[in-house]
Structures are given as structure tokens and as C-alpha cells.
Amino acid sequence: DVVMTQSPLSLPVILGQPASISCRSSQSLVFSDKNTYLSWFHQRPGQSPRRLIYKVSNRDSGVPDRFSGSGSVTDFTLKISRVEAEDVGIYYCMQGTHWPLTFGQGTRLEIK
Amino acid sequence: EVQLLESGGGLVQPGGSLRLSCAASGFTFSSYAMSCVRQTPGKGLEWVASISGGGGSTYYADSVKGRFTISRDNSKNTLYLQMNSLRVEDTAVYYCAKEGASESYGGMGVWGQGTTVTVSS
């Protein structure tokens, strides 16, 4: 199975400051169609996960442009340019290239 | 608006069975693969199973293979997860998620609100 490793696991951030979460996969996530199926999700307390980013860097509709995704092959990053109060919660990366689909362990973002 | 509404969760004894449903609306259900993901209390997310838009292809996590069956009724816009031989470790919130296309997986662009399954004696 592809292991997704996120860091840090806990991320205290001051409002208005940037934040960055790393996600590393144990295998290349480049699929045979040349796409890289790496997504980012955000889960607020008591809510379902919501996808923010798909195929490494594509923002979902309604996702603020302060969120950006980057990376390739096995190393990926989610960046928040200026953290707002509504950004608290847990962030997960997920790979959709290999079966079984696997998630990172999650990064908890809190306001410092 | 795309909506997914799960139901069917509850308390069941080890070895018992439960069928979860996920009612879809706001999109052409048969044109999209669907996936089920679970989240154990205080833990992360675990993919459980996926099914193609037409229902002809199914995929399972090793932890549920042979015990769970994912299916769909496209005439009713509903996804099902039949769970048999339930174990304590199957206790979780179960989500259904809409994928990107009929044979596209790992996108999970829309999630339901989840339904809670508790396996306990």
C-alpha cells in the first residue's frame, strides 16, 4: 500500500500568517495517463471532509485563493497564504493513483 | 446542488449485519463512480470501497473484503454498503463520496454527512 506521510501533525498558526503542510508518498503518484491524483481535504470539527485541491494544484469551486497546492511525484505541499479563523481543523492528503486509496494521517491546524 | 444523504447506521453486535444507504441528488448519479470512506473515533480517514458508475466494477480495502459489499441502484439514485460479519474495529462514521467520472476514482469531490456505525456487545 502507498503510505502517505504528512508533516507536521500539529500546526499552530497566528491569524494572518502563512501555513504549509507537507505530504510525502512512498511511491510515485504519477498515473499511466500522466495525471497525478493527489487531493487535499479539510475537516472542521463535527463536519464531513471537504475537498480543497485535486490533481495536486487544482482548487475546487468556492475554495479561497489563499489555498494552493503544489508538488510532484512523491512530494506535495498545501499552502495557506494568510490563515483565517475558519481554516482551523484537520487537513488530509489522499492519493488516488494506486489501489487501495490511502490518506495521510492528518494535520491539525489551530490558531496560536 | 449536489447532495449525498447517508442513512442506516446504528448499534449492532459483533458478527451482525447492517446496510448503509446513500441517497444522491443534484447530479446524474449513473455517470459517476462512488466511494465509501470511514473515520474511526478520534482517528483519520480510511477508504473502504468504490464502485463504478454502471456498477460493473467494485474495489475493496483488504480490511473489509469478503465481508462488505458495495452496490448501487441507479434507478433510485442510491448507493448501498452491505456490511456483514461486523467487528468491533468496524466502529466508525461512514461517509459516501462522489467521484469525478464513471470510472474515475480517488477524487471524492463531494461527501455526505456521514452515518455512525457502532459494533459492540
HADDOCK unambig.tbl for C-alpha pairs under 7 A between the chains (distance, minus, plus):
assign (segid A and resid 37 and name CA) (segid B and resid 106 and name CA) 6.93 0.50 0.50
assign (segid A and resid 39 and name CA) (segid B and resid 107 and name CA) 6.91 0.50 0.50
assign (segid A and resid 48 and name CA) (segid B and resid 111 and name CA) 6.69 0.50 0.50
assign (segid A and resid 48 and name CA) (segid B and resid 112 and name CA) 6.96 0.50 0.50
assign (segid A and resid 48 and name CA) (segid B and resid 113 and name CA) 5.63 0.50 0.50
assign (segid A and resid 49 and name CA) (segid B and resid 111 and name CA) 6.85 0.50 0.50
assign (segid A and resid 50 and name CA) (segid B and resid 110 and name CA) 7.00 0.50 0.50
assign (segid A and resid 50 and name CA) (segid B and resid 111 and name CA) 6.96 0.50 0.50
assign (segid A and resid 51 and name CA) (segid B and resid 109 and name CA) 5.73 0.50 0.50
assign (segid A and resid 54 and name CA) (segid B and resid 107 and name CA) 6.71 0.50 0.50
assign (segid A and resid 95 and name CA) (segid B and resid 106 and name CA) 6.60 0.50 0.50
assign (segid A and resid 96 and name CA) (segid B and resid 105 and name CA) 6.27 0.50 0.50
assign (segid A and resid 96 and name CA) (segid B and resid 106 and name CA) 3.79 0.50 0.50
assign (segid A and resid 96 and name CA) (segid B and resid 107 and name CA) 6.70 0.50 0.50
assign (segid A and resid 100 and name CA) (segid B and resid 61 and name CA) 6.14 0.50 0.50
assign (segid A and resid 101 and name CA) (segid B and resid 47 and name CA) 6.07 0.50 0.50
assign (segid A and resid 101 and name CA) (segid B and resid 106 and name CA) 6.53 0.50 0.50
assign (segid A and resid 102 and name CA) (segid B and resid 46 and name CA) 6.89 0.50 0.50
assign (segid A and resid 102 and name CA) (segid B and resid 47 and name CA) 6.53 0.50 0.50
assign (segid A and resid 103 and name CA) (segid B and resid 45 and name CA) 6.35 0.50 0.50
assign (segid A and resid 103 and name CA) (segid B and resid 46 and name CA) 6.80 0.50 0.50
assign (segid A and resid 105 and name CA) (segid B and resid 44 and name CA) 5.80 0.50 0.50
assign (segid A and resid 106 and name CA) (segid B and resid 44 and name CA) 6.58 0.50 0.50
